[in-house]
Amino acid sequence: MPKPDVDRRLLFVISYHHACNDGALMALVAILPILLDQMDLSYSEIGLLGLGLMITVVVQLVVGRVADRMLSRYLLEIGAALMAVSFLIIPLVQDFLGLFLAVIFMRVGASFYHPVGISWISRRYEGPYLDTALGVQSGIGNLGVIVALASSGFIGDHFGWQVPCLIWSGLNIIAVCGGLLLSDGTTKRDEGPTRTSHQTSVKDTLARIGVLAAPIATGGALYQVTTYYGPLNLTTMHGWTVGSADLIFAFWIGMGTITSYYFGALSARFGRMRILKTAYLVSSFAMFALFLISEWYLIVPVLLLFGSLLFLTYPALFALLTEVTGEQERGTAFGIVFGYQLGGGAAVVYACGLVADIADDPSFAFVITGALSLMSLLGIMYWGRASGSGD
């Protein structure tokens, strides 16, 4: 049996990579209002940048299959290294084409964390400790996003939009160096081939988890649309500064970070299915509310309620996934799941960009995702009854 301090060290390494991975992605989103002005981007082009997530969908599946055959701690470091390089390239671009190509490269790097990091946690932790570990890594990942969202717009406004990119490149370099150092000796029971020689096909895995496609895709869309168009809506339609708009949405993620840390306890008390049903219902209400309001004293409580529940859906869905998949297919399963999440999010972000251009109003994106959240609620209720997991 591994020592508890080794398990904690491994969880820290994986979680820090999550913070650097998602924080870097959010840093780019946070400076989009600045790029919208300086590069004269349209809402459709913003949506097209979101569509770059489709690259992640494909690469994640490949990385997941590799992790199933031969899990290696070096896969995490490859992803972080690619992220670091991409954020050194982005400050050099001058137009939308250069930005789009740099974002595609960034998306390749971002493809490594989830199928490797999450499947690694699912191998190492079991039972109630799995829910706790998933909640912790999710919370620390959200913490990285909060830091990026709260600081990148402000730094970009005062020191130039290139500076946040350089900062997050440096943090990913630290992730590579620290990960190689701290994960040494933690992986002997996890690295290498899976503990069973049976290798399932992608088709078999897809059949087992396909029923979760809609709620997982909607979860990705709720996150992506809110982060892409929430600050844009406040800056372009209501005159907010970039720093203020980013900060208020950082509060949204902050509340999600707090509740994510307590997912294990909340899951034991209320059940994963009940959490999911409540989260999608509240998310739908929040999306329609954000379409209608712009005053900070109304937005803040809505975002806090929204964030406190939306970010619980991710560890809840990942935990449910471990119930219907075997250890030998976890990398593939999580690669597919995050393909649903990012692919669904990318498609909706792009569609919302087209609608925003037609209406000349980015807030219409919230109506689309509000309707999707209601549909996912119905899907979760149906799956709960069909599987006998009503609560």
C-alpha positions as CSV (number, residue, x, y, z in Angstrom):
1,M,0.0,0.0,0.0
2,P,1.3,3.5,-0.9
3,K,1.9,5.9,2.0
4,P,-0.7,8.6,2.6
5,D,1.8,11.4,2.0
6,V,2.7,9.9,-1.4
7,D,-1.0,9.9,-2.3
8,R,-1.4,13.5,-1.2
9,R,1.7,14.5,-3.1
10,L,0.4,12.9,-6.3
11,L,-3.0,14.6,-5.9
12,F,-1.2,17.9,-5.5
13,V,0.9,17.4,-8.6
14,I,-2.2,16.4,-10.7
15,S,-4.3,19.3,-9.2
16,Y,-1.6,21.9,-9.9
17,H,-1.4,20.8,-13.5
18,H,-5.2,21.2,-13.6
19,A,-4.9,24.8,-12.3
20,C,-2.2,25.7,-14.8
21,N,-4.0,24.0,-17.7
22,D,-7.4,25.6,-17.1
23,G,-6.0,28.9,-15.8
24,A,-4.0,29.4,-19.0
25,L,-7.1,28.7,-21.1
26,M,-9.1,31.2,-19.0
27,A,-6.3,33.8,-19.3
28,L,-6.9,33.9,-23.0
29,V,-10.6,34.2,-22.6
30,A,-10.2,37.0,-20.1
31,I,-8.3,39.2,-22.5
32,L,-10.8,38.6,-25.4
33,P,-12.5,41.9,-24.9
34,I,-9.1,43.6,-25.4
35,L,-8.4,41.5,-28.5
36,L,-11.9,42.3,-29.8
37,D,-10.9,45.9,-29.9
38,Q,-7.2,45.7,-30.9
39,M,-7.6,43.1,-33.6
40,D,-11.0,44.2,-34.6
41,L,-12.5,40.8,-34.1
42,S,-16.2,39.9,-34.7
43,Y,-18.4,37.8,-32.4
44,S,-18.3,35.1,-35.1
45,E,-14.5,35.1,-35.0
46,I,-14.7,34.8,-31.2
47,G,-17.0,31.8,-31.7
48,L,-14.6,30.4,-34.2
49,L,-11.8,30.5,-31.6
50,G,-14.1,28.5,-29.3
51,L,-14.6,26.0,-32.1
52,G,-10.9,25.3,-31.8
53,L,-11.9,23.1,-28.9
54,M,-12.8,20.5,-31.5
55,I,-9.0,19.9,-31.9
56,T,-8.9,19.0,-28.2
57,V,-11.8,16.5,-28.8
58,V,-9.8,14.5,-31.3
59,V,-6.4,14.7,-29.5
60,Q,-7.9,13.8,-26.1
61,L,-9.3,10.5,-27.5
62,V,-5.9,9.6,-28.8
63,V,-4.2,10.5,-25.5
64,G,-6.8,8.6,-23.6
65,R,-6.1,5.4,-25.6
66,V,-2.4,5.9,-25.0
67,A,-3.0,6.3,-21.2
68,D,-5.0,3.1,-21.2
69,R,-2.2,1.1,-22.7
70,M,0.8,2.7,-20.9
71,L,0.0,5.4,-18.3
72,S,3.1,7.6,-17.8
73,R,3.6,10.7,-15.7
74,Y,5.4,12.2,-18.6
75,L,2.1,12.6,-20.5
76,L,1.1,15.4,-18.1
77,E,4.4,17.1,-18.6
78,I,4.2,17.0,-22.4
79,G,0.8,18.7,-22.2
80,A,2.1,21.4,-19.8
81,A,5.2,22.0,-22.0
82,L,3.0,22.5,-25.1
83,M,0.8,24.9,-23.2
84,A,3.9,26.9,-22.1
85,V,5.2,27.1,-25.7
86,S,1.8,28.2,-27.1
87,F,1.6,31.1,-24.6
88,L,5.0,32.2,-25.7
89,I,3.7,32.2,-29.4
90,I,0.4,34.0,-28.8
91,P,2.0,37.4,-27.9
92,L,3.7,37.4,-31.3
93,V,0.5,37.3,-33.4
94,Q,-0.8,40.3,-35.2
95,D,-4.2,39.3,-36.6
96,F,-7.0,36.7,-36.3
97,L,-5.4,34.1,-38.5
98,G,-2.2,34.1,-36.4
99,L,-4.3,34.0,-33.2
100,F,-6.4,31.1,-34.5
101,L,-3.4,29.0,-35.4
102,A,-1.8,29.7,-32.0
103,V,-5.0,28.7,-30.3
104,I,-5.1,25.5,-32.2
105,F,-1.6,24.7,-31.0
106,M,-2.7,25.6,-27.4
107,R,-5.6,23.2,-27.7
108,V,-3.3,20.4,-28.5
109,G,-1.4,21.0,-25.3
110,A,-4.6,21.3,-23.3
111,S,-5.7,17.9,-24.5
112,F,-3.4,16.0,-22.2
113,Y,-4.6,16.9,-18.7
114,H,-8.1,15.5,-18.5
115,P,-7.7,12.0,-20.0
116,V,-4.5,11.5,-18.1
117,G,-5.0,13.3,-14.8
118,I,-8.6,12.3,-14.1
119,S,-8.1,8.6,-15.2
120,W,-4.9,8.6,-13.0
121,I,-7.0,9.7,-10.0
122,S,-9.7,7.1,-10.8
123,R,-7.0,4.4,-10.6
124,R,-5.4,5.6,-7.4
125,Y,-8.5,6.4,-5.3
126,E,-11.5,4.3,-4.5
127,G,-14.8,4.5,-2.7
128,P,-15.5,7.8,-0.9
129,Y,-11.9,8.8,-1.3
130,L,-12.6,9.0,-5.1
131,D,-15.3,11.6,-4.7
132,T,-13.0,13.6,-2.3
133,A,-10.0,13.4,-4.7
134,L,-12.2,14.4,-7.7
135,G,-13.6,17.3,-5.7
136,V,-10.1,18.5,-4.6
137,Q,-8.6,18.4,-8.1
138,S,-11.7,20.1,-9.5
139,G,-11.5,22.8,-6.8
140,I,-7.8,23.5,-7.4
141,G,-8.4,23.6,-11.1
142,N,-11.1,26.2,-10.5
143,L,-8.7,28.1,-8.3
144,G,-6.3,28.5,-11.3
145,V,-9.3,29.7,-13.4
146,I,-10.2,32.3,-10.7
147,V,-6.7,33.7,-10.6
148,A,-6.6,33.9,-14.4
149,L,-10.0,35.5,-14.7
150,A,-9.6,38.0,-11.8
151,S,-6.1,39.2,-12.9
152,S,-5.6,38.8,-16.6
153,G,-8.1,41.5,-17.8
154,F,-6.7,43.9,-15.2
155,I,-3.1,43.2,-16.1
156,G,-3.9,43.3,-19.9
157,D,-5.6,46.7,-19.5
158,H,-2.7,48.2,-17.6
159,F,0.4,46.4,-19.0
160,G,-0.7,45.0,-22.3
161,W,-2.6,41.9,-23.3
162,Q,0.7,40.0,-23.9
163,V,1.8,40.0,-20.3
164,P,-0.9,37.6,-18.9
165,C,0.1,35.1,-21.7
166,L,3.8,35.3,-20.6
167,I,2.8,34.8,-16.9
168,W,0.8,31.6,-17.7
169,S,3.6,30.3,-19.9
170,G,5.9,30.6,-16.9
171,L,3.5,28.9,-14.6
172,N,3.2,25.9,-17.0
173,I,7.0,25.7,-17.1
174,I,6.9,25.5,-13.3
175,A,4.3,22.7,-13.7
176,V,6.6,20.7,-15.9
177,C,9.7,21.1,-13.7
178,G,7.7,20.6,-10.4
179,G,5.8,17.7,-11.8
180,L,8.9,15.8,-12.9
181,L,10.4,16.4,-9.4
182,L,7.4,15.8,-7.1
183,S,5.8,12.9,-9.0
184,D,9.0,10.8,-9.0
185,G,8.3,7.7,-7.0
186,T,4.6,8.2,-6.8
187,T,3.6,6.2,-9.9
188,K,5.0,2.7,-9.4
189,R,1.6,1.2,-8.8
190,D,-0.1,3.2,-11.6
191,E,2.4,3.6,-14.4
192,G,2.7,1.1,-17.2
193,P,0.0,-1.1,-18.6
194,T,-3.4,-1.4,-16.8
195,R,-3.8,-4.1,-14.3
196,T,-5.9,-6.2,-16.7
197,S,-4.7,-7.3,-20.1
198,H,-8.2,-7.0,-21.6
199,Q,-8.5,-3.9,-23.8
200,T,-12.0,-2.8,-24.7
201,S,-12.9,-1.1,-27.9
202,V,-13.8,2.6,-28.3
203,K,-17.2,1.4,-29.5
204,D,-17.9,-0.6,-26.4
205,T,-16.8,2.2,-24.1
206,L,-18.9,4.7,-26.1
207,A,-22.0,2.5,-25.7
208,R,-21.6,2.5,-21.9
209,I,-21.2,6.2,-21.5
210,G,-23.2,7.5,-24.4
211,V,-26.3,8.2,-22.3
212,L,-24.3,10.9,-20.4
213,A,-23.4,12.7,-23.6
214,A,-26.1,15.4,-23.4
215,P,-25.6,16.5,-19.8
216,I,-21.8,16.4,-20.2
217,A,-21.9,18.5,-23.4
218,T,-24.3,20.9,-21.7
219,G,-21.9,21.3,-18.8
220,G,-19.2,22.3,-21.2
221,A,-21.5,24.7,-23.0
222,L,-22.6,26.4,-19.8
223,Y,-19.0,26.9,-18.7
224,Q,-17.7,28.0,-22.1
225,V,-20.6,30.3,-23.1
226,T,-20.5,32.0,-19.7
227,T,-16.8,32.6,-19.8
228,Y,-16.7,33.7,-23.4
229,Y,-19.8,35.9,-23.6
230,G,-20.4,36.9,-20.0
231,P,-17.6,39.5,-19.7
232,L,-18.1,40.4,-23.4
233,N,-21.8,41.2,-22.7
234,L,-21.0,43.5,-19.8
235,T,-18.1,45.3,-21.6
236,T,-19.8,45.8,-25.0
237,M,-23.4,46.3,-24.0
238,H,-23.3,47.8,-20.5
239,G,-20.0,49.8,-20.4
240,W,-18.1,47.8,-17.8
241,T,-14.3,47.8,-17.8
242,V,-12.6,44.5,-18.8
243,G,-11.1,44.1,-15.3
244,S,-14.4,44.7,-13.5
245,A,-16.3,42.3,-15.8
246,D,-13.7,39.6,-15.4
247,L,-13.6,40.0,-11.6
248,I,-17.4,39.5,-11.2
249,F,-17.2,36.2,-13.1
250,A,-14.2,35.2,-11.0
251,F,-16.7,35.3,-8.1
252,W,-18.8,32.8,-10.0
253,I,-15.9,30.4,-10.3
254,G,-14.9,31.1,-6.8
255,M,-18.1,29.8,-5.4
256,G,-17.8,26.7,-7.6
257,T,-14.3,26.2,-6.2
258,I,-15.6,26.2,-2.6
259,T,-18.4,23.8,-3.2
260,S,-16.1,21.5,-5.3
261,Y,-13.9,21.0,-2.3
262,Y,-16.9,19.6,-0.4
263,F,-18.2,17.4,-3.2
264,G,-17.4,14.2,-1.3
265,A,-19.4,15.3,1.7
266,L,-22.3,16.7,-0.3
267,S,-22.4,13.5,-2.4
268,A,-22.6,11.3,0.7
269,R,-25.4,13.5,2.1
270,F,-27.6,14.2,-0.9
271,G,-26.4,11.7,-3.6
272,R,-24.9,12.4,-7.0
273,M,-28.1,12.3,-9.0
274,R,-29.9,14.8,-6.7
275,I,-27.0,17.1,-7.0
276,L,-27.1,16.9,-10.8
277,K,-30.8,17.5,-11.1
278,T,-30.6,20.5,-8.9
279,A,-27.6,21.9,-10.7
280,Y,-29.1,21.8,-14.1
281,L,-32.4,23.3,-12.9
282,V,-30.5,26.2,-11.2
283,S,-28.2,26.6,-14.2
284,S,-31.1,27.1,-16.6
285,F,-32.7,29.7,-14.3
286,A,-29.3,31.5,-14.1
287,M,-28.9,31.6,-17.8
288,F,-32.3,33.2,-18.4
289,A,-31.7,35.6,-15.6
290,L,-28.3,36.8,-17.1
291,F,-30.1,37.5,-20.3
292,L,-32.4,39.9,-18.6
293,I,-30.2,41.7,-16.0
294,S,-27.1,43.9,-16.0
295,E,-27.0,45.5,-12.5
296,W,-24.1,44.2,-10.4
297,Y,-26.3,43.7,-7.3
298,L,-28.5,41.3,-9.3
299,I,-25.8,39.6,-11.2
300,V,-23.6,38.7,-8.2
301,P,-26.2,36.6,-6.3
302,V,-27.3,34.9,-9.5
303,L,-23.7,34.0,-10.4
304,L,-22.9,32.8,-6.8
305,L,-25.9,30.4,-6.9
306,F,-25.1,29.3,-10.4
307,G,-21.4,28.7,-9.6
308,S,-22.1,26.8,-6.4
309,L,-24.0,24.2,-8.3
310,L,-22.6,24.1,-11.9
311,F,-19.1,23.1,-10.7
312,L,-20.5,20.2,-8.7
313,T,-21.8,18.6,-12.0
314,Y,-18.2,17.8,-13.2
315,P,-17.0,15.6,-10.3
316,A,-20.5,14.1,-10.1
317,L,-20.5,13.1,-13.7
318,F,-16.9,11.8,-13.5
319,A,-17.8,9.7,-10.5
320,L,-20.9,8.3,-12.2
321,L,-18.6,7.4,-15.1
322,T,-16.4,5.2,-12.9
323,E,-19.6,3.2,-12.1
324,V,-20.2,2.2,-15.7
325,T,-16.6,1.7,-16.9
326,G,-13.8,-0.6,-16.1
327,E,-10.3,0.5,-15.0
328,Q,-8.8,-0.8,-18.3
329,E,-10.9,1.8,-20.3
330,R,-10.8,4.8,-18.1
331,G,-8.4,6.8,-20.2
332,T,-10.5,6.2,-23.3
333,A,-13.7,6.9,-21.3
334,F,-12.4,10.2,-20.0
335,G,-11.1,11.1,-23.4
336,I,-14.6,10.6,-24.9
337,V,-16.3,12.4,-22.0
338,F,-14.1,15.5,-22.3
339,G,-14.7,15.2,-26.0
340,Y,-18.4,15.5,-25.4
341,Q,-17.8,18.4,-22.9
342,L,-15.4,20.4,-25.1
343,G,-17.0,19.5,-28.4
344,G,-20.4,20.4,-27.2
345,G,-19.1,23.6,-25.7
346,A,-17.2,24.5,-28.9
347,A,-20.2,24.0,-31.1
348,V,-22.5,26.0,-28.8
349,V,-19.9,28.8,-28.4
350,Y,-19.7,29.1,-32.2
351,A,-23.4,29.0,-32.7
352,C,-23.8,31.7,-30.0
353,G,-21.3,33.8,-31.9
354,L,-23.3,33.6,-35.1
355,V,-26.5,34.5,-33.2
356,A,-24.7,37.3,-31.4
357,D,-23.5,38.8,-34.7
358,I,-27.0,38.7,-36.1
359,A,-28.6,40.2,-33.0
360,D,-25.6,42.4,-32.3
361,D,-26.0,41.4,-28.7
362,P,-23.9,38.6,-27.0
363,S,-26.6,38.1,-24.3
364,F,-28.6,35.9,-26.6
365,A,-26.0,33.2,-26.0
366,F,-27.6,32.8,-22.5
367,V,-31.0,31.9,-23.9
368,I,-29.5,29.1,-26.0
369,T,-27.6,27.6,-23.1
370,G,-30.6,28.0,-20.7
371,A,-32.7,25.9,-23.0
372,L,-29.9,23.2,-23.3
373,S,-29.7,23.0,-19.5
374,L,-33.4,22.2,-19.2
375,M,-33.0,19.5,-21.8
376,S,-30.1,18.0,-19.8
377,L,-32.2,18.0,-16.7
378,L,-34.8,15.9,-18.5
379,G,-32.0,13.6,-19.7
380,I,-30.6,13.1,-16.2
381,M,-34.1,12.4,-14.8
382,Y,-34.6,9.8,-17.6
383,W,-31.2,8.1,-17.0
384,G,-31.8,8.1,-13.2
385,R,-35.1,6.2,-13.6
386,A,-33.7,3.8,-16.3
387,S,-30.6,2.9,-14.2
388,G,-32.4,2.9,-10.8
389,S,-30.2,5.7,-9.5
390,G,-33.0,8.2,-8.8
391,D,-31.1,9.8,-5.9
